[in-house]
Amino acid sequence: MMTPPIPVDEARRLAALHATNLFGTGPEEAFDRITRMAAKLLKVPTALISLVGSDTQWFKSRCGFAAQYTSRDVSFCGHAILTDQAMVIEDATRDPRFADNPIVTGEPHVRFYAGVQLYSVERAKLGTLCIIDSEPRTLDAAALDELHDLARMVEELIYHRQLAIASQRLHDGVQQNASGAQLADAAGQVEFLLTHDTLTGLANRQALLGAIHDSVAGWRRRGAPAAVACLNLDRFKRINDAFGHAAGDEVLVAVTRCLQAELDPQDLLARIGSDEFVLLLNHPGDEDAVHARLRRLMDSVNGSVSWAGKDIAITCSLGFACFPADGEDADTLLSNAATAMRHAKETGGARLQHFAPAQRREMGRRLALEHQLHRALEREELFLQYQPKIDLHKGSLVGFEALLRWRHPQYGVVSPEEFVPIAEETGLIVPIGDWIVRTAVHQMAAWHGAGLAAIPVAVNLSARQFLQGDVVALVEELLTDAGIAPHLLELELTESLSMADPERSLAIMHRLRLLGVTLSIDDFGTGYSSFSYLKRLPIDKLKIDKSFVHDMVHSADARAIVQAIVAMAHRMGLRVVAEGVESAEQAMALRETGCDQGQGYFYARPLDAFEAGTFPAPGRTDTD
């Protein structure tokens, strides 16, 4: 049997454990409720809240377990607190650390164990929330995520216990005329608990604002520069959605450690939102030095975190404001740094951005657009344009792509690159997306009613509309009412959309295919999918991203990539469309690769409905 080693921070860990006043105490309903919930949700006979002492593990709460404590030497939890990730043992008899452990070979005959570490507010490991079974079993990602969520509930209870103890000590000290040192110690504990984040142990927003406010006078007196920087993780919501909140917590803790390793002793790091961190840099030097330091901090964060055998990629956006040039008080500096950070995110993310007053004007415009977009549909300010698709070999018109536009009463025609992300964030993309499909189908019916030849129209679907709305019912209703042949409606899906929830996406795509609708993967080459994955999808076309088209005339590598994509797609029976064709050289290069269709300014700019209805096939030949 392998006895669990002693952690290097054991003295600090034990001090934090005993400061909670939980070790050695009896059952409490608040904790027992969580272990009962764990046993029920995860369908195991035993769930425990185990606190690991110097030589004993004490079960603060136990469901389905007789003993109140065991020796630390035989504890699984003693091993679990040596790592930062959940410890899962599917069959203890096959693990050399536990195969001859007395609680495996004898009562209670532990075979399966899964434990998630419990932390104090100072990020000291106190023990675990664990589940046990006398039969071997596996634990899938969803179940592990639930166990993490329950562990966070335990930590919240511990946090409130710590706060209550510190507050009581302070009250009792005042009542009993305790010494100044004793009162200061109790007050310090209360202050720490009220001003620190429970997950990371970092200063919270209240502590940060206080620190900046207290520092300003010193900066002003010394004439010393300083900087406030806001760091936000890019696409953090996707991490929570794809891997669960437990993985998100792990990412946040990993980011905290990366940042702490790069900071100087006089600097301050705080967590003020879900995935938002603020850095207060004292004595950072001139702007170039600030920029260099923040770049190193960004580089330390950008990378990946391992979670349940998977690598989660992380990038961040960072904005900063300097004292005194960008503000002379805490609120202004923090606000300007946050504005710069949001500007960095909105211009692509993974960027470092210094605050500039123009960004605040841009933010005002964005807020105005967000507010007015809610009324744009009912005011009939949205409209569609149609960009022709051309057969690259025959030069004939083979279809249109419907493109969304907004004619704003104040700003004129607003680019979709500016307002579509706003629609995505606010959820307005779902009703707007439905309106696009409805309008495109009605336009096809209008062209048909005017005696024009039937021609396919492609419509982009957003991830929210595809996965949250009932796009199948909408399409079926519209095609039936309009009397349009289903294959004339082409729905374009992004790679990332099809990968976000693969099984659900696949089911919806099959239902659309049964309707007879044409399906296309848009912007191929910029996402995560592979041809082996695409084989599973009932699709008809691939659209090559315009970045490849732009580069292929001058880059042999880009041309080779396009040629390989076209060849593999044709072997799978898929047609290939290239977007962003802007020159005769690009059109020729695409024809040489065997690409089927192209669209872009070389053929035509987006047209209104009347222009599209009268658009002639350009009749281009191979000599163009």
Secondary structure as GFF3:
##gff-version 3
##sequence-region A 1 624
A	DSSP	alpha_helix	10	19	.	.	.	ID=ss1
A	DSSP	alpha_helix	29	42	.	.	.	ID=ss2
A	DSSP	beta_strand	46	52	.	.	.	ID=ss3
A	DSSP	beta_strand	56	63	.	.	.	ID=ss4
A	DSSP	beta_strand	69	71	.	.	.	ID=ss5
A	DSSP	three_ten_helix	72	74	.	.	.	ID=ss6
A	DSSP	alpha_helix	77	80	.	.	.	ID=ss7
A	DSSP	beta_strand	87	89	.	.	.	ID=ss8
A	DSSP	three_ten_helix	92	94	.	.	.	ID=ss9
A	DSSP	alpha_helix	102	105	.	.	.	ID=ss10
A	DSSP	beta_strand	112	119	.	.	.	ID=ss11
A	DSSP	beta_strand	125	133	.	.	.	ID=ss12
A	DSSP	alpha_helix	141	175	.	.	.	ID=ss13
A	DSSP	alpha_helix	180	194	.	.	.	ID=ss14
A	DSSP	alpha_helix	205	222	.	.	.	ID=ss15
A	DSSP	beta_strand	226	233	.	.	.	ID=ss16
A	DSSP	alpha_helix	236	243	.	.	.	ID=ss17
A	DSSP	alpha_helix	245	262	.	.	.	ID=ss18
A	DSSP	beta_strand	268	271	.	.	.	ID=ss19
A	DSSP	beta_strand	276	282	.	.	.	ID=ss20
A	DSSP	alpha_helix	287	301	.	.	.	ID=ss21
A	DSSP	beta_strand	303	307	.	.	.	ID=ss22
A	DSSP	beta_strand	310	314	.	.	.	ID=ss23
A	DSSP	beta_strand	316	323	.	.	.	ID=ss24
A	DSSP	alpha_helix	330	346	.	.	.	ID=ss25
A	DSSP	beta_strand	352	354	.	.	.	ID=ss26
A	DSSP	alpha_helix	357	376	.	.	.	ID=ss27
A	DSSP	beta_strand	382	391	.	.	.	ID=ss28
A	DSSP	beta_strand	397	408	.	.	.	ID=ss29
A	DSSP	beta_strand	412	414	.	.	.	ID=ss30
A	DSSP	alpha_helix	416	426	.	.	.	ID=ss31
A	DSSP	alpha_helix	429	449	.	.	.	ID=ss32
A	DSSP	beta_strand	457	460	.	.	.	ID=ss33
A	DSSP	alpha_helix	463	468	.	.	.	ID=ss34
A	DSSP	alpha_helix	471	482	.	.	.	ID=ss35
A	DSSP	three_ten_helix	486	488	.	.	.	ID=ss36
A	DSSP	beta_strand	489	494	.	.	.	ID=ss37
A	DSSP	alpha_helix	495	500	.	.	.	ID=ss38
A	DSSP	alpha_helix	502	515	.	.	.	ID=ss39
A	DSSP	beta_strand	518	524	.	.	.	ID=ss40
A	DSSP	alpha_helix	531	534	.	.	.	ID=ss41
A	DSSP	beta_strand	541	544	.	.	.	ID=ss42
A	DSSP	alpha_helix	546	552	.	.	.	ID=ss43
A	DSSP	alpha_helix	556	571	.	.	.	ID=ss44
A	DSSP	beta_strand	575	579	.	.	.	ID=ss45
A	DSSP	alpha_helix	584	593	.	.	.	ID=ss46
A	DSSP	beta_strand	597	599	.	.	.	ID=ss47
A	DSSP	alpha_helix	609	613	.	.	.	ID=ss48
###
